[in-house]
Amino acid sequence: MDEQQHDFLPPLPGNLVGIDHHVAEVMKLADTDPSEIRIIGICGIGGIGKTTLATNVYNKLAKEFEWHSFLIDIKETINRKGMEHIQSLLISDITKNHESRVRDSMMGIGKIRFSCEKKKVLILLDDVGHRDHIDKLIGGCNLESGSIIIITCRDKALLKSEYRSYELKEMNSRDSMLLFSLYAFEAKRPPTDFRILSGDIVATTGGLPLALKIIGSLLKRKDKSIWVETLENLRNVPHTDVQEKLKISYNALAHNEKQMFLDIACFFIGDDKRFATYFWKDLRLRPDSGLARMIELSLINYDDDNKLRMHDQLRDLDRAIARTEGKQPWLCNRLWGEEAMKVLRHKNDNENIEALHLDERGSREFMERGSFTKMPNLKFLHLNAVGFAGDFKESLTELRWLKWERCCDSFEATSVHLEKLAVLELSSHEDIRNPISENWRGWSSIKMERLKVLNLSWCSKLKSNPNLSAFENLESLTLKGCANLKEIDPSIQYAKRLLLLNLSGCRSLKMLPEQLGELEHLEELVLDDTQIKEIPPCIGSLKKLKRISVRWFFLRTMKEYSLLEKIPYSIGKLGELVELDLSHTSIKELPESIGKLNKLKILNIGTCKIERIPSSIGKLQSLQELIAYSCHNLEGQILFDKGGLSSLKILHLNTTKISGLPENLDQLSSLEFLDLRECRELESLPKPPCSLSSLWLTCRSKELPSLSHLKHLQYLYLEDCKSLQSIPSLSHLECLQRLWLYRCGSLQSIPSLSHLKHLQELELASCESLQSIPSLSHLERLQRLYLSHCGSLQSIPSLSHLKHLQELMLISCRSLQSIPSLSHLEHLQVLYLESCESLQEIPELPSCIRKFHVWDCPKVERFPNLSDLEFLSNLELVNCDGLKKLDGLGSLKSLRVLHLSLLSAERVDHLHAIEGLPKLGSLEVVDISGRKHIQVLNLSHQERLQRLNLDRCDSLQSIRLFYHLKHLQELILESRESLQSIPSLSHLERLQRLYLYHCGSLQSIPSLSHLKHLQELMLISCRSLQSIPSLSHLEHLQVLYLESCESLQEIPELPSCIQMLHVLSCPKVERFPNLSDLEFLSDLVLVNCDGLKKLDGLGSLKSLGVLHLSLLSAERVDHLHAIEGLEKLGCLELVNISRRKHIQVLDLSKLEHLKWLDIDHCESLVEIRCPSKFLRTFGRRGCKSLKKLSGFQLEAD
């Protein structure tokens, strides 16, 4: 979780079985009313597949969201790194700023809300262990409508009643056998002689995917006698005891493998596999074979960053085993948490303890009590925020791995000789920087001559690496995130055994030393996110180098390119190089010598300034991936020397200006993926190789070459082929699953589709000249048919044979007058019609339909009878001028969402009543905004209603039985000028959001004291409203937003839980509440408040991150002469006091986190005292009296 990939989706495990149905069910929960915020909880026992299911759904939804975040294994990560770390990752993902850090979880809540404000987000919170985790990550966020939050957890009780929950059950017997067989036999079914035995074993697993996977892996290639023995062991385990079943695989490990397995579960989850390998090698545990065995048994895995991962069920099993090795803590080998604290207070020596993980309190006691002298066999020690002190003579002599988070810059210990130390980690998290520097006394005081791994990540005070002359055995040096590191000390030449040098995120590093060429054993060089302009020629001396990465994470800085401009010719000497990543650099050309890299497999030059690709690349026999997308300067003909590229599988050239491809393209015999999207200068496509499975193309040609030889093609995507008039025959593409045609404006026809028996998705968009579609009758597996902006399309062929069609979407097909019969489509779940201006009627719908959406189809007057649609859950008829009546509405027993709004006042409204509404007891959302003629709304049986939108219902006179809406979560009233009162709200126990907009005649609001779950109260342009009822008892109120309430005179006392207080353009408000008890307030915005004279208690707002007190026009009356307590607000990040005319001195000296400061037109301001740090934004126009800026710096570009 340390580095979230903003652009890449999380990977799914292989051998997915039986998941499609569950994905479809969760997608139904996600596909409810897009105008609401959907929170979906997936619960079930450990090992049932919750994370896999959630990841699958997340990947399907992610393309619809600009802002998304995937947070995995939350419970364990919070235990190891704290809530602040998780909050930092979430903020980083949503803001796309990798520098986001949280130092206090309460401040983090405010920062998350600020980051997510009015954004449509997709967030996955995996393995939540406590309700508090949810509240501190998404609680009180004012998200944009359409946002989706997915939560996975074991305990259903963690999910609030208003969440949509899905309980994942055990696999059925058929899917269980399939999954087991894939792991035990690498086949879909067991061999005949193992069929009965396999069935018996599968029956013992209770349909638990994790158990099926692990036991199947255990028995792969084993004799039948071992199968029988395993079956007997499984039958002796209670059916519901998952961990005992998993323990059978643990027992199959050799002794050394068990020790490594326990180490991972207790200490190493999320750690670099390579670091752990050094540790185990020094203990002679044979880690290479041991790790391979554990992976083979599906007990562990590791991700792309080499971080060790383990399922939480296995983690809990192993930790239980580690605890029971000794009944008393001091008899255990591995200790952490409270049990470790007990041992620290034990007076006797303890020879059993070999691994110890301590928090800050435990680390302090470890030093104060001299516990290091009592544990002679300690091999792994994890300390936190403590300094070394005392005499260490003959102590820690067996220590191999010292993990020392937040290491103190002081060092007072003596006689520290860690003679067997192999791994030293002085790193911290990116959100908590380490204070040590290259001058730290520990470098000279600690003797560690056998050290192999030195990890100094996020040591922000390092300006140079420490002197390495004493570390001749060093093999791994990591300086990741050392933002102030300016140089690499020449002593690096003495670390001749170095294999890995990681300098990623060293933003101040501009050059590499010539001594780098002395590292003749170096295999991996990571220079991501540095200011290095040139790779020195000495790199040619690194004959064993296998990987070079100099990529630039432009999302972190919003600068598209790094400064790297040149790669030396000597790079051609790196005969062992396998991967070269130069993405997002300023490189304009690659040397021809790159053609000598015979072992190169991956070359990534995506989003570079490169102008041409050297033809010598054609000689690379081992190259598998050539990635050159978004190289906007890359133009002209691509030429490859003949004789190579026989291994090339992936070729990305999309979004470039290339005009031609090699004529021998068809000779790239291994090419599977060819991406030429947005290559608008590409003249034509040569004959593609027969190995292709995916072709994505934009070109200027009127026709395409024959595709009949592409027997393996699964995806064909043609976009912006504006001159393309015809497509060659597709009759031989029997494997084709998806056919997409986008913005092919000259395309008039499509060839026969009759042979595409595996086609699942057909999408035609913005093909304006397309007048007809060939017969679809043979597309038996078609599931999705999307037709969008095909303006000339007048008809659609018969759909009656599409037995598996699930979704039909027709958007902006302006000439389409009718839709063929749908009544026989027994799997159709979604019908979406939008902006089909000529469409006059909608045919009868099949009873299986679940979502029926019609938007902006003004001529449709005949709507189908709805009475037989027993599964319909979502009905949206928006901007349908012809809608007069809905026959059968009262029969829709499954209906949850009813959306009948008109979105503009110009629309013609013929709907005078909604008949049958009282019968719809399942309704959760009702939106009839803009319906001018409806006078009475009968909601007498809608006890499940959660959201009600009555915007601009100008004739509405009464809402019947308001008090029955016990599940109502959101109530919106807008533009009801005649509305003078609101009925009692006292029975709306679950109301979370109350929004009153433009209720100009409303003079009072009924008591809110019973709204125990109210989180947001928003009052906008309620001009006659003079007062607000008491809010002090609303223990969940987080947001109070008041705007343009011109008669409002005072704001009542606020509950201590409030987090956002916004008051805008309320000129008569003179009495503001005392703020001293608002410990969670993170946003205070008082804009255009003429009556503001003083803010009592401001200095007590320890969580405040945003303070906005501006006046937006010079005509405003200003009574504010000073801001008392400002200097105490250490968490402030934004201060805006623009046009405050009387303030003379602004003391910001203790605001260390300040990033945005706006003092525009503060005419009397003479002095600003600001901390010595960088500001991102400083607005100071019109400050004619400003003379002194103390300790001020602007952030360098």
LUMBA-63547 format. One record per residue (C-alpha): x, y, z. Coordinates in steps of 0.25 Angstrom, whole numbers, plus 2048, in hexadecimal, padded with zeros to 3 digits. Example, Ala and Ser with C-alpha at 12.3 -4.5 7.8 and 13.67 -1.06 7.14 Angstrom:
BEGIN
8317EE81F 8377FC81D 
//
This chain:
BEGIN
800800800 80C809801 80B80E7F2 7FD80F7ED 7FC80E7DE 7F38197D9 7F28147CB 7F38057CC 7E87FB7D1 7EB7F17DC 7EE7E37D7 7E47D87D8 7E97CA7DC 7E97BF7D2 7DF7B37D1 7D37BB7D4 7C77B27D6 7B87B57D9 7BA7C37DB 7B27C97CF 7A57C77D6 7AA7CE7E3 7B07DA7DA 7A27DB7D3 79B7DC7E0 7A47E77E6 7A47EE7D9 7957EF7DB 7977F67E8 7A17FF7E2 7978027D6 78C8087DE 7898177DD 79581F7D8 79082B7DF 7938257ED 7A08217F4 7A18117F5 7A880A800 7A97FB7FE 7AD7F2809 7B27E4805 7B37DB811 7B67CC813 7C07C381B 7CF7C4818 7D37BD80C 7C67BD805 7CB7C77FA 7C67D57FE 7D37DC7FA 7D27D57EC 7C47D87EA 7C67E77EE 7D27E87E5 7CA7E37D9 7BF7ED7DC 7C97F87DE 7D07F57D1 7C37F57C9 7BF8037CF 7CC80A7CF 7CC80F7C1 7BF8177C5 7C781F7D0 7D18297CF 7D48287DD 7D681A7E3 7DD8137EE 7E08047F2 7E4802800 7E77F4803 7E97EC810 7E57F9819 7E47F2826 7F27EC825 7F87F981F 7F280182B 7F87F8835 8057F982F 80680782A 7FA80E830 7EE81582B 7F6821826 7FD81981C 7F0814816 7EA822816 7F682780F 7F581C804 7E6820802 7E982F801 7F582C7F8 7EC8247EE 7E082E7EE 7E983A7EC 7F38337E4 7FE8397EC 80882F7F2 80D8397FC 800839804 803835813 7FB83481F 80183682D 7F5835835 7E982C832 7DF837836 7E584182D 7E5836823 7D6835823 7D584481F 7DF843814 7D883780E 7CB83F80E 7D284B808 7D88427FD 7CB83B7FA 7C28477FB 7B88467EF 7C083C7E8 7BA82F7E1 7C38257E7 7C58167E7 7CB8107F4 7CE8027F8 7D0800807 7D57F1808 7D57E9815 7CF7F481F 7D07EF82D 7C97FA835 7BE804833 7C780F837 7D080B82A 7C480F821 7C181C829 7CF821828 7D181E819 7C3821813 7BB82781E 7B483481C 7BA83580D 7B283F805 7B38367F8 7AD8397EA 7A18317E6 7A58247E0 7B08217E9 7B28137ED 7B980D7FA 7BC7FE7FB 7BF7F8808 7C37EA80B 7C37E4819 7C07D7821 7B67DD82B 7A97E1825 7A67EA831 7B17F482D 7A87F8821 79E803824 78F800821 78F80A816 79A80380E 7977F9803 79C7EC808 7A07DF801 7A37D2808 7AD7C9801 7A97BB803 7B17AE801 7B37A87F3 7AA79E7ED 7AF7907EB 7B17917DC 7B979E7DD 7C17987E9 7C578C7E1 7C97957D6 7D279E7DE 7D87927E6 7DB78B7D8 7E27987D3 7EC7987DE 7ED7897E1 7EE7847D2 7EF7917CA 7E378C7C3 7D478F7C3 7D07817C9 7D77767D0 7DD76A7C9 7D375E7CA 7DB7567D5 7DB7637DE 7CD7677DC 7C77617E8 7D27647F1 7D27737EC 7C37737EF 7C576F7FD 7D07797FF 7C87847F9 7BC781802 7C578380F 7C979180B 7BB79780C 7BC79E7FF 7C77A8804 7CF7AD7F9 7DC7AF801 7DB7A1806 7D879B7F9 7E47A27F3 7EE79F7FE 7EA7907FF 7EA78F7F0 7F87957EF 7FD78B7FB 7F877F7F3 7FD7827E5 8067777E0 80576F7ED 8037607EE 7F575B7F1 7F97567FE 7FC765803 7EE7697FD 7E775E806 7EF762812 7EC771810 7DD76D80E 7DD76681C 7E4772822 7D977C81C 7CE773821 7D377482F 7D278382F 7C4789833 7BD78E826 7BD79D82A 7CC79D82F 7D37A4823 7E07A682A 7E279782E 7DF79381F 7EA79E81B 7F3798825 7F578B81D 7FC793813 80579A81D 80878C823 80D788815 818792816 82678E819 82C794826 83379F820 8277A3817 81E7A3824 8287AD82A 8287B681E 8197B581D 8177B982C 8217C582A 8187CA81E 80B7C9826 8107CF832 81A7DA82D 81C7DB81E 80F7DD817 8117E980E 8207E880F 8297E7803 82C7D8800 83A7DB7FD 83D7E080B 8377D4812 83F7CB808 84C7D180E 8477CF81C 8437C0819 8507BD811 8597C281D 8517B8826 8537AD81B 8447AB819 8457A980A 83B7B4806 83B7B27F7 8367A47F8 82D7A7804 8267B37FD 8247AB7F1 81E7A07F9 8147AA800 8107B07F3 80E7A37ED 80579F7F9 7FD7AD7F7 8017B1805 8087BE801 80A7C77F5 8117D47F3 80D7E07EA 8147E87DF 81C7EF7EA 8217E27F0 8197E57FC 8157D8804 8067D5804 7FE7CA80C 7EF7C880E 7EA7CD81B 7E57BF81F 7F27BA81D 7F87C5824 7EF7C3830 7F27B4830 8017B6830 8017C083B 7F87B7844 8037AC841 80E7B6845 8077B9852 8047AB856 8137A6854 8147AB863 8097AC86C 80F7B8873 8147C486B 8227C286F 8227B486A 81F7B985C 8297BB850 8217C784A 81A7D2852 8137DF84F 8087E8855 8047E6863 80B7D9865 8187DF862 8157EA86C 8137DF877 8217D9873 8287E6874 8247E7883 8297D9886 8367DA88E 83C7CE889 8447CC87C 83D7C5871 8447BD867 8387B8860 8347C5859 83A7C684B 8307D1845 82A7DD84C 8217E8846 81F7F484F 81680184E 81B80E853 81880B862 81E7FD861 82B80385A 82C80D865 82B802870 8357F9868 840804869 83C809878 83C7FB87D 8497F6876 8417EB870 84B7EA865 8547E386F 84A7D8873 8477D3865 8547CD860 84E7C5854 8467D184E 8477D083F 83C7DA83B 8397E7842 82E7F183E 82F7FE846 82780B845 82A81A848 835817852 84481A853 84F811856 855813864 85D80B86E 86980186D 8667F7863 8737EF865 8717E0861 8627E385F 85A7E0852 8657D884D 85C7CE845 8547DA83F 8527D8830 8477E282D 8457F0834 8387F7830 839805836 82D80E833 82E81D836 83C81B83B 840827844 84B83083F 85282F84C 85B82384F 86082085D 86381285D 87180C85F 8787FF85B 86E7FC850 8747F0848 8697E983F 8737E0839 8687D7833 85F7E282E 85A7E081F 84F7E981E 84E7F7824 8417FF821 84180D826 83681181D 828816820 81B818819 81982380F 81082A818 81982A824 82882E820 834829827 83D83482D 84B82E82C 855834823 86282F81D 869835829 86182C833 86B82783D 86681983C 86D81782E 87A818836 876811843 86F80583E 8787FA838 8717F282E 87B7EC825 8727E181F 8677EB81B 8617E780E 8547EF80E 8537FE811 845805810 845814812 83781780C 83182480F 83C829817 839838813 84683E81A 850836812 85783F808 861834805 861825807 86A821813 87981D811 87880F80C 88780C80D 885802818 8797FB811 8817F2808 8767E7808 86B7F0805 8627EA7FA 8557F37FB 8548027FE 8478097FE 8468187FF 8378197FA 8308267FD 83C82E803 83783B7FD 843843801 84E83A7FC 8578427F3 8638397F0 86782B7F1 87482A7F9 8808257F2 88281A7FC 8788127F5 88380D7ED 8878047F9 87A7FD7F9 87E7F47ED 8757E97F0 8697F27EF 85D7EB7E7 8527F57E9 8538057EA 84580B7EB 84581A7EB 83781C7E7 8308297EC 83D8307EF 83883D7E9 8448457EC 84E83C7E5 8538417D8 85F8397D4 86582B7D6 87482A7DA 87E8247D1 88181A7DC 8748137D8 87C80C7CE 8848047D9 8777FC7DD 87A7F17D3 8707E77DA 8647F17DA 8587EB7D4 84D7F57D7 84E8047D6 84180C7D9 84181B7D7 83281E7D6 82E82C7DA 83B8337DA 84183F7D4 84C8387CC 84E83E7BE 8588347B9 85C8257BB 86B8257BC 87381D7B2 8798157BD 86C80D7BD 8728057B2 87C7FF7BC 8707F87C4 8707EB7BC 8677E47C5 85C7EF7C5 84E7E87C3 8447F47C6 8458037C4 83980B7C8 83981A7C6 82A81C7C5 8238297CA 8168297D2 8108357CB 8038347D3 80B8377E0 8108447DB 8078477CF 8138497C6 81283F7BB 82183D7B8 82E83B7C1 83B8437BE 8428367B8 84683A7AA 8518307A6 8548227A6 86381F7A3 868816798 86F80D7A1 8618077A6 8637FE79A 86E7F77A3 8647F27AD 8627E47A7 85A7DF7B3 8507EA7B3 8427E57B4 8397F17B7 83B8007B3 8308097B8 8328187B3 82381C7B3 81F82B7B5 82E82F7B3 83383A7AA 83B8317A1 83A835792 84182978C 84781B790 85581778C 85680D780 85E80578A 851801791 8517F6786 85C7EF78D 8547EC799 8517DD796 84A7D97A3 8417E67A4 8337E17A6 82C7EE7AA 82E7FC7A4 8258077A9 8268157A3 8188197A5 8158287A6 82382C7A2 827837799 82D82D790 82D831781 83182377A 83381577E 840810779 83F80576F 8497FC776 83E7F9780 83A7EF775 8467E6779 8417E4787 83E7D5787 83A7D4796 8317E1796 8237DE79B 81D7EB79E 81F7F8796 81780479D 817811796 80A817799 807826799 81482A793 80F83678D 81B839785 81D82C77F 81A82D770 81C827763 81F81975E 82280E768 82D806763 8337F9769 8407F2765 83C7E4760 8407D7767 83B7DA775 82F7DD77E 82B7CF77D 8277CF78C 81F7DC78C 8117DA792 80C7E8795 80E7F578C 808802792 80980D788 7FC81478B 7FB82478C 807826783 80982D775 80E82176E 80B82175F 80F81275C 812805762 81D7FB75D 8187F3750 81C7E6757 8137E8762 80D7DB75F 81A7D4762 8197D8771 8157C9774 8137CB783 80B7D8783 7FE7D778B 7FB7E578E 7FC7F1785 7F77FF789 7F680A77F 7EB812785 7EB821782 7F681F777 7EF82976F 7FB82B765 7FC81C762 7F981A753 7F680C753 7F77FE75A 8007F4754 7FC7E6755 7FC7E2764 8027D5769 7F97C976B 7FD7C877A 7F57D577D 7EB7D3788 7E87E278A 7E87EE77F 7E57FC783 7E6805777 7E5814772 7E9817764 7E681F758 7E481474E 7D7812746 7D8803748 7DF7F9750 7E87ED74C 7E17DF74D 7DF7DA75B 7DB7CC757 7E87C675C 7E67CB76A 7E17BE770 7E57C277F 7DF7D077E 7D67D378B 7D57E278B 7D47EB77F 7D37FA782 7D2805777 7D281377B 7D2820774 7D4819766 7CD825760 7D0821751 7CD812753 7C180F74A 7C180074B 7C67F4754 7CB7E774E 7C57DA751 7C47D675F 7BF7C875C 7CC7C1760 7CD7C876E 7C77BD775 7CD7C1783 7C97CF782 7C37D378F 7C27E278E 7C07EB782 7C07FA785 7BF80577A 7C081377F 7BF820777 7C1819769 7B9824762 7BA81F754 7B6811757 7A980E750 7A87FF752 7AD7F375B 7B17E6755 7A97D9759 7AA7D6767 7A47C8766 7B07C0769 7B47C7775 7AE7BD77F 7B77C178B 7B47D0789 7B07D5797 7B07E4795 7AD7ED789 7AE7FC78A 7AC80677F 7AE815783 7AE82177B 7AD81A76D 7A5825768 7A481F759 7A081175E 79280F759 79080075C 7957F5764 7967E775F 78E7DB765 7927D8773 78A7CB773 7967C2774 79D7C9780 7987BF78A 7A27C4795 7A07D3793 79E7D97A1 7A07E879E 79B7F0793 79E7FF793 79A809788 79E81778A 79E824782 79A81C775 79282776F 78E821762 78A814768 77B812765 77980476A 77F7F8772 77E7EA76D 7767DF775 77C7DC782 7737D0785 77E7C6784 7887CD78E 7847C4799 7907C97A2 78E7D87A0 78F7DF7AD 7917ED7A9 78B7F679E 78F80479E 78B80E793 79081C794 78E82878A 78981F77F 78182B779 77B82476E 777818775 767817775 76580977B 76B7FE783 7697F077F 7627E6788 7697E3795 75F7DA79C 7677CD799 7747D279F 7737CA7AC 7817CF7B1 77F7DE7AE 7817E67BB 7857F47B6 77E7FD7AB 78380B7AA 77E8157A0 78382379F 78182E796 77A82678B 772832786 76A82A77B 76681E784 75781E786 75581178E 75B807796 7577F8794 7537EF79F 75E7EB7A8 7627DD7AD 75E7DA7BC 76D7D87BF 7717E77BD 7777EE7C9 77B7FB7C4 7728047BB 7788127B8 77281B7AD 7798297AD 7768357A3 76D82D79A 762838798 75983178D 757824795 748824799 74681679A 74D80F7A6 74B8007A8 7427FB7B3 74B7F87BF 7427EE7C7 74A7E27C3 7587E77C6 7597E07D4 7687E27D4 7697F07D0 7717F87DB 7758057D4 76B80D7CB 77081A7C6 7688227BC 76F8307BC 76B83B7B2 7608337AC 75783E7A7 74D8347A2 74B82D7AF 73C82E7B4 73A8217BB 7418157C0 7398087BF 73C7FD7C9 7458067D2 73E8007DE 7427F27DB 7517F47DB 7547EE7E9 7637EE7E7 7647FC7E3 76F8047EB 7718107E2 7678197DC 76C8257D4 76282C7CC 76883A7CC 7688457C2 77684C7C2 77285A7BC 7678637BE 7658647AE 7608557AE 7518527AB 74B84B7B7 73F8427B5 74083A7C1 73583E7CB 7368327D5 73E8267D8 73481B7DA 73780E7E2 7438157EA 73D8117F7 73E8027F4 74D8037F1 7527FF7FF 7617FC7FA 76480A7F5 7718107FA 77281C7F1 7678257EB 76B8317E2 7608397DC 7678467DB 7628507D1 7548497D0 74B8567D1 73D8507D2 73E8467DD 73684B7E9 73683F7F2 7418357F5 73C8287FC 748822803 74081A80D 74680D80B 754811807 75B80D815 76880A80E 769817807 77781C808 7788287FE 76D8317FA 76F83D7F0 7648477EE 76B8527E7 76385B7DF 7558547E2 74E8617E2 74085C7E4 7438527EF 73A8567FB 73B84A804 74483D807 73B83380D 74082B81A 74E83181A 75082B828 75081D822 75D81F81A 766819825 77181581C 772822814 780826813 78083280A 77583D808 7778487FE 76D8547FC 77085E7F2 76986A7EB 75C8697F3 7598787F5 74B8757FA 75086B805 74F873812 75186781C 75685981C 74F84E824 755847830 76284082D 76283983B 76082B835 76B82C82B 774824834 77E821829 77E82E821 78D83181E 78C83D814 782848814 783852809 77A85E807 77C8667FB 7758737F7 76A872801 767880800 75B881809 760877813 76087E821 76487382A 76986582B 76285A834 76A854840 77684C83B 779847849 775838846 77D837839 78882F840 78F82B833 78E83882C 79C83B826 79A84681C 79185381D 79185C811 788868810 78A871803 78287D800 77787C80A 77588B80B 76B88C815 77188281F 77588A82C 77A87E835 77E870835 779866840 78386184A 78E858845 796855851 78F847853 793842845 79E839848 7A183583A 7A0843833 7AD84582B 7A984F821 7A185C823 7A0865816 799872816 79987B809 791887806 787886811 785895812 77C89681E 78488D827 789894833 79088983B 79687B83B 793872847 79D86B84F 7A4860847 7A685184B 7B584D84E 7B4843842 7B384E838 7BE84D82D 7BA858823 7B4865825 7B186E819 7A987B81A 7A988380D 7A289080A 799890817 79B89F81A 7928A1826 79989682E 7A089D83A 7A0892844 7A9886841 7AB87A84A 7B7878853 7C086F84C 7C986A858 7C285C859 7C285984A 7CE84F84B 7CB84983D 7C9855835 7D2855829 7CB85F820 7C686D824 7C1876819 7BB88381C 7BA88B80F 7B389880D 7AE89881C 7AD8A781E 7A98A582D 7B689D831 7BD8A583C 7C489A844 7C688B844 7C6886852 7CE879854 7D5879847 7E287584D 7DC868853 7DA862845 7E5858845 7E0851838 7DD85D830 7E385C822 7DB86781A 7D887581F 7D187E815 7CC88B81A 7CC89380D 7C389E808 7C189D7F9 7BE8AB7F6 7C38B97FA 7B58BE7FD 7B48B4809 7B48BA817 7C08B481F 7C08B482E 7CB8AA831 7D78B1836 7DF8A583B 7E089583B 7E3891848 7E988384B 7EE88183C 7FC87E841 7F7872848 7F186A83C 7FD861838 7F585982F 7F0864826 7F3862817 7EB86D811 7E887C816 7E088680E 7DD893814 7DC89B807 7D68A9807 7D78AA817 7DA8B8817 7DE8BA826 7E78AF829 7F58B482B 7FE8A8830 7FC89A82C 804890835 80688382D 81387F833 80F872839 80686D82D 810863828 80785C81E 802869818 801867808 7F7872803 7F6880808 7ED88B802 7EE899808 7EA8A17FB 7E58AF7FE 7E88AF80D 7EB8BE80C 7F08C081B 7F98B381C 8078B781F 80E8AA823 80C89B821 81489282A 815885822 81D878825 82987581D 82386B813 81E86B806 810870802 80986B7F5 8008777F3 8028857F9 7F78907F4 7FB89E7F9 7F68A87EE 7F18B57F4 7F98B4801 7FE8C2800 8038C380E 80A8B680F 8198B8813 81E8AC81A 81E89D816 825895821 82B88781E 823886811 82687D805 81F87A7F8 81F86C7F3 82986B7E7 8238677DA 
//
